[in-house]
């Protein structure tokens, strides 16, 4: 009977681990990060998952986005997604990069700045400002 209880306990632990993993934003090892209203940054040993922030833009607003990334392994994807349609920005980084881009909102609505790690190690810093027209 003792072996049955051990097996049952092991099954419960595995189920709890799966549930907790599903509730988080992926796998984060060595993660240290911070967010503000107009920025996201983190450094990590290993990350597979995503982070995102919503931005409200009016039609013809200009979003100036600056990113700096260190990619030691895997890939880091940075996207700016409009309320509908194709991404305004989609960058797949497999090496260190730094850039400032200006994007014009074609329609009013809630845009998403999204960062995804795919087995990546390193760091990123993303900030943005909104210039109304």
Secondary structure, DSSP 8 states (H G I E B T S, - for coil): -HHHHHHHHHHHHHHHHHHHHHHTTEEEES-EEEEETTEEEEEEEEEEEEEEEEEEE-TT-EEEEEEEEEEEEEEEEEEEE-SSSS-SEEEEESS-EEEEEEEE-SSSEEEEEEEEEEEEEEEEEEEEEEE--
